[in-house]
Amino acid sequence: MTGVLDPAVDAEHQWALDQARWLLGLHRRQPPSIPLEQVIRAGPPPRVVLSYGLGVDSSAIAARLLTDPSVRDFALEDLVLITAGTGQEWPATLDLVSRHMLPLLARHRVRYVQVTRRGPTEADGVDVTADSRQPDQLHLVGRWTLADEMFDAGTVPRTCGDRLCSQHFKAFALDTVIAAITQGQPYRHLIGYSATELSRAKRDARYNTDLRTGEYPLITWNMGRAQAQLLLEQTFHEKFCKSACTYCPFALSTEDGRAATVAQFIAEPHAGLLALAMEFSATCLNPTQGLINSRRLLTLLKQSPGTEQMLALFTEYLASVPWALYDVRRTFSPRVDGRFNHARALRILDTGSRVAMHTQLRTRAQAAHAAISVGDPRFPDDQHPRAWMRRRDPVDHARTAAAVTDAEHFLTIAPATASSKTGPAFPGAWRNASQLHLAI
Ligand code: SF4
């Protein structure tokens, strides 16, 4: 038996985690970092800040402001564009922005700031990776990317809620830099909501303060996505792409989005591999955590022509990545609205080859007299073995009605990408669930 308190074992687990992330291309050189004080001193506080997300909408705003002086009531030296990088933008989008937008900004000497997160918590801070009126390169892969966060937690971005991954990853980085460079002076904050996104603009306006005033140029110009695209085509003679992380579940939430994403994966098989690997690790630990609601990306790609190279890369990855044996405990605490608060504790018990971890799983299951299930009947491509120490109460509604916490506990194997971690709400919730379990 191995334990996480043994430093030699911890080092072994860390080696496996590092190796797995290296195989996924998540180990990289540190990005450049400009001290925030230097960024503050780089110029007078800007009066207009454009959150530049690299996609069609905000690119159209920037292109129009720079090429058509009649649509703006400020000087370009008062404008700053800021991009917060999540780390895994589509290469085609990066290419378009590099070839068209950066030269345009440089030609008009418009200040462009690029920022990334430095770590998982706000206390880790941000890295300003570039700040220039002559931008010639994108530096949007930071020390801590959204993929690092997802693999570390063994999960995928959630589609419930208001794009929490975006708020967590981009909003914090943008807010930090905007607060620093505006130096307590009032500023206009331009955001690329299109003419059809009035409700998002209304919601954003709630964040106005004495200093910040949100403005939505595409809404003012009555410009929808198609007109924004047309403007970019007329300006650059090329069609622009939507900006998104390569594994964004929102892009996979519609039939059209799925078709477009599969086509992009075929053109960029390594992006497809990262998305598949992320989904695979997450679904080993929780079968419902796929990238497509009630389906799997893996199933979609297996059914799509032209994906052979990507699927071959994925098979190769599963054969070469170090695996881990995980202990997974999850609690479900009923809320007054009839839904559940979830908490989880994840612990790596051992690392090694897939075969060795499978053997370990069987041995431990036998010793604990625990049944091993293979796969989850709801998902045809789920073939993960799980040794069940505790299953959720089948009369779930009775527990829910009584507002009692339920729990599950199993051992499973997965690529060694997720770290051992206990959620802050878990110990109390597990205690509650276990007390009831004993009482029953
Ligand atoms: S593109 Fe998708 S995955 Fe990336 S931050 Fe935005 S919502 Fe999240």
Boltz pocket constraint, residues with backbone or C-beta under 6 A from the ligand:
constraints:
  - pocket:
      binder: B
      contacts: [[A, 86], [A, 146], [A, 157], [A, 163], [A, 165], [A, 166], [A, 169], [A, 243], [A, 244], [A, 245], [A, 247], [A, 248], [A, 249], [A, 250]]
      max_distance: 6.0
